[in-house]
Structures are given as structure tokens and as C-alpha cells.
Amino acid sequence: MAQPETGSLTNRQEASISSAACGYGFTLLSSKTKDVTKVWGMGLNKDSQLGFHRSRKDKTRGYEYVLEPSPVPLPLDRPQETRVLQVSCGRAHSLVLTDSEGVFSMGNNSYGQCGRKVVENEIYGESHKVHRMQDFDGRVVQVACGQDHSLFLTDKGEVYSCGWGADGQTGLGHYSITSTPIKLGGDLAGVNVVQVATYGDCCLAVSADGGLFGWGNSEYLQLASVTDSTQVNVPRCLPFSGVGQVKQAACGGTGCAVLNGEGHVFVWGYGILGKGPNLVETALPEMIPPTLFGLTEFNPEVRVSRIRCGLSHFAALTNRGELFVWGKNIRGCLGIGRLEDQYFPWRVTMPGEPVDVACGVDHMVTLARSFT
């Protein structure tokens, strides 16, 4: 097992973390600070998805495991001016979004998911390679990593993608790999997109007027409302009735969720969806009763304000600063103090007020404000 470098987050308590992302066995954290260190990584690093972390014993070698939050170096031109806005993690690659220097990618690029040319037999372990992407028409405002693909949303409301496309998850009209980010068309043509979501091989996008669009894997009924195909390679409009205006979407490995303008959560797909053990699969969104998120006649103002999906679990934050989780509790990833799967939303107790949450395969990270 590896020993991480010093200069870790524990020595920098003043850093306020503004974004967190969970990959397949690793975590990235970022701060909007102007300090030189803006991103920290921990966990699995076999493909340098956390960057290069030099070994203490042998200065020529790097660590495959990083055991505590450790600085991730970025090749910034203006390190004391540029801010990191967001991080995202896939199976073995990572994306870092900055305010003025574009998007940085690192880790496995076997399918072009880092937005650079695929190099045959490239060795990703102990790699120093951090790629900077600036080939977008407009400024990127959100990044999202799927399993082995990447999505980029620009300030023009346009979506770009690259990486593995065997399930249609790049949405570019084919099933091949793509190593340069390319703009999506299909039903998204001319649409002003405000959010994208992906984690496994299915993708969702939300438009400014509350519309929902999807593409990629549909083996678990994610897109079955509009097609019988299990692989959808262009964005399709998902005209769900009864959902209302969609404000936010979340996409896992087999299940999907949306949040509407009233703060109601709707789920569909396959797996533990949050409405008990009897709802295993559905092609049409079903609303999780708002009472399960704390709505009562004494607390009539309770609304869900944010939703997230891991590979097989869900999380929701309310406007009262409460975190609810449900789904498969792999290795205790739900943080509820026991190991059983959770079929209904369950409130997580923690020594702080949760403000954001990131979900992975078998772990979860919550950003919280201290009560003290």
C-alpha cells in the first residue's frame, strides 16, 4: 500500500471544498481557491486518474493508491488567478473544469474519453499526462464523466461528447469511439441545455424550458418510453407526462431520477428505485411520495433541492439541509450505519449540514457545513 505525499488537505484546513466527485474506487475534491493547490485526490490511481503522485521511497516511481487527500497538480498558465469550478470522475478517468483555462483530463484514454488521440499500448500507470481541452465553441460550464465517456456543456447550451460509444452514449449517431469532443445533434439541435447527467452508459440532458432528453444505454428501460432499442445513439426527447418541468436529472447504471419545479422526485429504470421492494422496473417515471423526504402538515415547505445517482444508489438533498439516500448499500456506501440495501429514502445523520453530495459505485462523499 502507498503512502501519499505531504501537503494533503488535512494540512490545509482553510480550503473550502466546492466540488466533489466519486469515480470507480477514487475521489476528487476541488476548491475555488486561488492557491496553487486547487484539486485533491484519493483512492485508486492505477491509471493516473488522480495525476502523478511521486513515491517517497523511489522518486522515479508513482503511487497506484493514494491513501489521503493529496494535491493533484494541474499545468495551469495562471495558477494564482485561475479557479477550478468542478470535478467529475468516470471508471478510470477524471475531468477538471476551470473558469478561464478550459477543461483538463487525466487517466485512462483507451476510448478517447480524455478528449485526446488514442495511443496504442499507452501505459497509463504512473503517467504525468494531463490533457487540456479547449476545442469548444463557447465556454464549458459543466462536465460529466460516464463509465468510459465524457460530456461537456457550454454556456451556449450545447452538449459535446467523446469516448466509448458502443451503447450510443456519445450521442453522435454511431457506436464507435470518439477521441475529440464533438457537438451533439438529434433532438438536442437548437435546444438550450442547462444540465447534463451520466454515470454508467446512459445520458440525460435538461433544457432551459424544463424538457428532458436521453441517449445511450436503454437495457434497463431508461429510454423505453420512446424506443424499443437498447442502444440509442442520438439524443431523443423524453416527453414524460405528469412530471412537469424538469429542473434536474440524475443517471446511474440502471436507474434514472429527475427533480421537478415543485421539488418532487421521479424515478424509473431498473433496480432499487426508492418506492419499496415491489417496484423493480418501470419505463415511466414514478413519483416518490414527498412525505418520505420529510413533508408533513407541520413542515409543508419541505422540497427536494438536489438529486444525485451513483451506479446503483441515489441521494437527495432537501431545502432543510437534510440528506436522504436509497438503493444498493454496497460496502455500506449509503452511510446509514448498517449494511442492508435501502428500499425507501432514509435520512443520513452527520455532524454538519449537507450542502452537496457525490455518489460512486460503492462509496459516497458529502460536502457539509460544520454546525460549530
SULUR-V781799 format. One record per residue. N is the residue number from 1. PSI is psi in whole degrees, 0 to 359 (* if undefined). OMEGA is omega in radians with two decimals (NA if undefined). Layout:
BEGIN
n:N psi:PSI omega:OMEGA
n:N psi:PSI omega:OMEGA
END
This chain:
BEGIN
n:1 psi:152 omega:-3.00
n:2 psi:156 omega:2.95
n:3 psi:124 omega:-3.11
n:4 psi:167 omega:3.11
n:5 psi:161 omega:3.01
n:6 psi:182 omega:-3.06
n:7 psi:24 omega:-3.09
n:8 psi:177 omega:-3.05
n:9 psi:329 omega:-3.11
n:10 psi:336 omega:3.11
n:11 psi:356 omega:-3.05
n:12 psi:57 omega:-3.01
n:13 psi:339 omega:-3.10
n:14 psi:346 omega:-3.13
n:15 psi:122 omega:3.10
n:16 psi:118 omega:-3.08
n:17 psi:127 omega:-3.10
n:18 psi:344 omega:3.11
n:19 psi:142 omega:3.08
n:20 psi:148 omega:3.10
n:21 psi:142 omega:3.14
n:22 psi:122 omega:3.04
n:23 psi:199 omega:3.13
n:24 psi:79 omega:3.14
n:25 psi:15 omega:3.08
n:26 psi:165 omega:-3.06
n:27 psi:140 omega:2.97
n:28 psi:142 omega:3.06
n:29 psi:145 omega:3.08
n:30 psi:157 omega:3.11
n:31 psi:149 omega:3.11
n:32 psi:22 omega:-3.12
n:33 psi:160 omega:3.00
n:34 psi:2 omega:3.01
n:35 psi:158 omega:-3.11
n:36 psi:319 omega:3.09
n:37 psi:119 omega:-3.06
n:38 psi:342 omega:-3.07
n:39 psi:140 omega:3.08
n:40 psi:148 omega:3.13
n:41 psi:155 omega:3.08
n:42 psi:153 omega:3.12
n:43 psi:207 omega:-3.08
n:44 psi:134 omega:-3.11
n:45 psi:30 omega:-3.04
n:46 psi:339 omega:3.11
n:47 psi:19 omega:-3.12
n:48 psi:33 omega:3.10
n:49 psi:347 omega:3.04
n:50 psi:11 omega:-3.06
n:51 psi:188 omega:-3.12
n:52 psi:126 omega:3.10
n:53 psi:105 omega:-2.98
n:54 psi:136 omega:3.11
n:55 psi:142 omega:3.07
n:56 psi:325 omega:-3.08
n:57 psi:316 omega:-3.07
n:58 psi:107 omega:-3.02
n:59 psi:344 omega:-3.13
n:60 psi:348 omega:-3.04
n:61 psi:162 omega:3.09
n:62 psi:161 omega:-3.13
n:63 psi:140 omega:3.04
n:64 psi:343 omega:3.09
n:65 psi:136 omega:3.10
n:66 psi:119 omega:-2.90
n:67 psi:350 omega:3.06
n:68 psi:161 omega:-3.10
n:69 psi:117 omega:-3.05
n:70 psi:143 omega:-3.07
n:71 psi:135 omega:3.06
n:72 psi:112 omega:-3.10
n:73 psi:137 omega:3.10
n:74 psi:138 omega:3.14
n:75 psi:67 omega:-3.10
n:76 psi:143 omega:3.05
n:77 psi:324 omega:-3.09
n:78 psi:71 omega:-3.00
n:79 psi:339 omega:-3.12
n:80 psi:6 omega:3.09
n:81 psi:320 omega:-3.06
n:82 psi:140 omega:3.09
n:83 psi:146 omega:3.03
n:84 psi:127 omega:-3.09
n:85 psi:326 omega:-3.02
n:86 psi:150 omega:3.00
n:87 psi:154 omega:3.08
n:88 psi:147 omega:-3.07
n:89 psi:140 omega:3.06
n:90 psi:210 omega:3.13
n:91 psi:315 omega:-3.13
n:92 psi:26 omega:3.06
n:93 psi:161 omega:-3.09
n:94 psi:151 omega:3.05
n:95 psi:140 omega:3.10
n:96 psi:120 omega:-3.12
n:97 psi:128 omega:3.09
n:98 psi:167 omega:-3.11
n:99 psi:335 omega:-3.02
n:100 psi:359 omega:-3.12
n:101 psi:24 omega:3.05
n:102 psi:204 omega:-3.09
n:103 psi:137 omega:3.05
n:104 psi:140 omega:3.11
n:105 psi:149 omega:3.08
n:106 psi:160 omega:3.13
n:107 psi:205 omega:-3.03
n:108 psi:131 omega:-3.14
n:109 psi:26 omega:-3.08
n:110 psi:332 omega:-3.09
n:111 psi:12 omega:-3.12
n:112 psi:13 omega:-3.06
n:113 psi:343 omega:3.08
n:114 psi:3 omega:3.07
n:115 psi:25 omega:3.07
n:116 psi:164 omega:-3.08
n:117 psi:136 omega:3.09
n:118 psi:126 omega:3.12
n:119 psi:119 omega:-3.10
n:120 psi:136 omega:3.12
n:121 psi:22 omega:3.07
n:122 psi:137 omega:3.10
n:123 psi:120 omega:-3.05
n:124 psi:337 omega:3.11
n:125 psi:139 omega:3.10
n:126 psi:35 omega:-3.12
n:127 psi:144 omega:3.08
n:128 psi:1 omega:-2.97
n:129 psi:118 omega:2.98
n:130 psi:118 omega:-3.03
n:131 psi:136 omega:3.13
n:132 psi:127 omega:-3.12
n:133 psi:126 omega:3.10
n:134 psi:14 omega:-3.05
n:135 psi:52 omega:3.14
n:136 psi:146 omega:3.02
n:137 psi:96 omega:-3.04
n:138 psi:172 omega:-3.12
n:139 psi:134 omega:3.11
n:140 psi:131 omega:-3.11
n:141 psi:347 omega:3.06
n:142 psi:141 omega:3.03
n:143 psi:150 omega:3.11
n:144 psi:124 omega:3.09
n:145 psi:130 omega:2.90
n:146 psi:195 omega:-3.14
n:147 psi:302 omega:3.13
n:148 psi:30 omega:3.07
n:149 psi:168 omega:-3.10
n:150 psi:142 omega:3.07
n:151 psi:146 omega:-3.12
n:152 psi:130 omega:3.10
n:153 psi:131 omega:-3.13
n:154 psi:169 omega:3.13
n:155 psi:353 omega:3.05
n:156 psi:1 omega:-3.14
n:157 psi:20 omega:-3.14
n:158 psi:150 omega:-3.10
n:159 psi:134 omega:3.06
n:160 psi:156 omega:3.11
n:161 psi:161 omega:2.99
n:162 psi:167 omega:3.08
n:163 psi:206 omega:-3.06
n:164 psi:132 omega:-3.06
n:165 psi:16 omega:-3.02
n:166 psi:334 omega:3.09
n:167 psi:6 omega:-3.09
n:168 psi:10 omega:-3.02
n:169 psi:345 omega:3.02
n:170 psi:342 omega:3.06
n:171 psi:22 omega:-3.02
n:172 psi:11 omega:3.07
n:173 psi:10 omega:3.09
n:174 psi:179 omega:-3.11
n:175 psi:22 omega:-3.11
n:176 psi:175 omega:3.05
n:177 psi:155 omega:-3.14
n:178 psi:125 omega:-3.06
n:179 psi:0 omega:3.03
n:180 psi:133 omega:3.11
n:181 psi:127 omega:-3.11
n:182 psi:144 omega:-3.09
n:183 psi:138 omega:3.12
n:184 psi:148 omega:3.06
n:185 psi:241 omega:-3.10
n:186 psi:219 omega:-3.13
n:187 psi:351 omega:3.10
n:188 psi:350 omega:-3.12
n:189 psi:122 omega:3.12
n:190 psi:0 omega:-3.12
n:191 psi:139 omega:3.09
n:192 psi:101 omega:-3.09
n:193 psi:138 omega:-3.13
n:194 psi:347 omega:3.11
n:195 psi:143 omega:3.01
n:196 psi:153 omega:-3.14
n:197 psi:136 omega:3.03
n:198 psi:158 omega:2.98
n:199 psi:314 omega:3.05
n:200 psi:249 omega:3.13
n:201 psi:13 omega:3.07
n:202 psi:148 omega:-3.10
n:203 psi:145 omega:3.05
n:204 psi:150 omega:3.06
n:205 psi:142 omega:3.14
n:206 psi:133 omega:3.13
n:207 psi:163 omega:-3.09
n:208 psi:332 omega:-3.14
n:209 psi:14 omega:3.05
n:210 psi:15 omega:3.08
n:211 psi:160 omega:-3.13
n:212 psi:139 omega:-3.12
n:213 psi:149 omega:-3.13
n:214 psi:156 omega:3.05
n:215 psi:169 omega:3.14
n:216 psi:215 omega:-3.05
n:217 psi:134 omega:3.08
n:218 psi:27 omega:3.11
n:219 psi:338 omega:-3.07
n:220 psi:30 omega:3.05
n:221 psi:13 omega:-3.09
n:222 psi:323 omega:-3.10
n:223 psi:16 omega:-3.04
n:224 psi:347 omega:3.11
n:225 psi:339 omega:-3.12
n:226 psi:349 omega:-3.10
n:227 psi:151 omega:3.04
n:228 psi:348 omega:-3.11
n:229 psi:143 omega:3.11
n:230 psi:353 omega:3.03
n:231 psi:121 omega:-3.07
n:232 psi:114 omega:-2.99
n:233 psi:8 omega:2.97
n:234 psi:148 omega:3.13
n:235 psi:132 omega:3.10
n:236 psi:141 omega:3.04
n:237 psi:136 omega:3.12
n:238 psi:91 omega:-3.03
n:239 psi:67 omega:-3.12
n:240 psi:126 omega:3.09
n:241 psi:149 omega:3.09
n:242 psi:357 omega:-3.14
n:243 psi:329 omega:-3.09
n:244 psi:199 omega:-3.13
n:245 psi:124 omega:3.12
n:246 psi:130 omega:3.11
n:247 psi:329 omega:-3.06
n:248 psi:147 omega:3.11
n:249 psi:153 omega:3.05
n:250 psi:143 omega:-2.98
n:251 psi:122 omega:3.12
n:252 psi:208 omega:3.12
n:253 psi:322 omega:-3.10
n:254 psi:348 omega:-3.10
n:255 psi:156 omega:3.12
n:256 psi:158 omega:3.08
n:257 psi:147 omega:2.99
n:258 psi:154 omega:3.09
n:259 psi:130 omega:-3.13
n:260 psi:180 omega:-3.07
n:261 psi:338 omega:3.11
n:262 psi:357 omega:-3.10
n:263 psi:21 omega:3.10
n:264 psi:146 omega:-3.12
n:265 psi:130 omega:3.08
n:266 psi:140 omega:-3.11
n:267 psi:150 omega:3.03
n:268 psi:172 omega:-3.06
n:269 psi:222 omega:-3.06
n:270 psi:147 omega:3.07
n:271 psi:202 omega:3.09
n:272 psi:102 omega:-2.96
n:273 psi:348 omega:3.06
n:274 psi:5 omega:3.11
n:275 psi:27 omega:3.11
n:276 psi:173 omega:-3.05
n:277 psi:347 omega:-3.11
n:278 psi:336 omega:3.11
n:279 psi:102 omega:-3.11
n:280 psi:324 omega:3.09
n:281 psi:145 omega:3.08
n:282 psi:140 omega:3.11
n:283 psi:344 omega:-3.12
n:284 psi:139 omega:-3.10
n:285 psi:136 omega:3.05
n:286 psi:137 omega:-3.11
n:287 psi:134 omega:2.99
n:288 psi:127 omega:-3.09
n:289 psi:128 omega:-3.11
n:290 psi:337 omega:3.11
n:291 psi:334 omega:3.14
n:292 psi:347 omega:3.08
n:293 psi:15 omega:3.03
n:294 psi:6 omega:3.11
n:295 psi:124 omega:3.05
n:296 psi:174 omega:3.10
n:297 psi:339 omega:3.10
n:298 psi:340 omega:3.08
n:299 psi:65 omega:-3.01
n:300 psi:349 omega:-3.07
n:301 psi:0 omega:-3.07
n:302 psi:129 omega:3.09
n:303 psi:147 omega:2.94
n:304 psi:134 omega:-3.07
n:305 psi:345 omega:-3.10
n:306 psi:139 omega:3.08
n:307 psi:149 omega:3.12
n:308 psi:155 omega:3.10
n:309 psi:134 omega:2.88
n:310 psi:197 omega:-3.11
n:311 psi:322 omega:-3.12
n:312 psi:26 omega:3.03
n:313 psi:165 omega:-3.06
n:314 psi:158 omega:3.03
n:315 psi:147 omega:3.10
n:316 psi:136 omega:3.05
n:317 psi:141 omega:3.11
n:318 psi:167 omega:3.11
n:319 psi:356 omega:3.05
n:320 psi:7 omega:3.13
n:321 psi:34 omega:3.09
n:322 psi:145 omega:-3.14
n:323 psi:128 omega:3.08
n:324 psi:142 omega:-3.14
n:325 psi:155 omega:3.03
n:326 psi:164 omega:3.13
n:327 psi:199 omega:-3.13
n:328 psi:130 omega:-3.04
n:329 psi:53 omega:-3.05
n:330 psi:123 omega:-3.14
n:331 psi:28 omega:3.10
n:332 psi:25 omega:-3.03
n:333 psi:344 omega:-3.12
n:334 psi:344 omega:3.07
n:335 psi:29 omega:-3.06
n:336 psi:9 omega:3.06
n:337 psi:8 omega:3.04
n:338 psi:172 omega:-2.98
n:339 psi:355 omega:-3.11
n:340 psi:150 omega:3.01
n:341 psi:154 omega:-3.06
n:342 psi:114 omega:-3.02
n:343 psi:344 omega:3.08
n:344 psi:158 omega:3.05
n:345 psi:135 omega:-3.11
n:346 psi:135 omega:-3.10
n:347 psi:134 omega:3.12
n:348 psi:130 omega:3.07
n:349 psi:137 omega:3.12
n:350 psi:158 omega:-3.07
n:351 psi:52 omega:3.14
n:352 psi:172 omega:3.12
n:353 psi:115 omega:-3.11
n:354 psi:135 omega:3.12
n:355 psi:340 omega:3.05
n:356 psi:163 omega:-3.10
n:357 psi:146 omega:3.07
n:358 psi:138 omega:-3.08
n:359 psi:141 omega:3.13
n:360 psi:216 omega:3.09
n:361 psi:309 omega:-3.12
n:362 psi:27 omega:2.98
n:363 psi:167 omega:-3.07
n:364 psi:148 omega:3.10
n:365 psi:133 omega:3.08
n:366 psi:133 omega:2.99
n:367 psi:128 omega:-3.06
n:368 psi:147 omega:3.01
n:369 psi:135 omega:3.14
n:370 psi:144 omega:3.10
n:371 psi:340 omega:-3.04
n:372 psi:* omega:NA
END
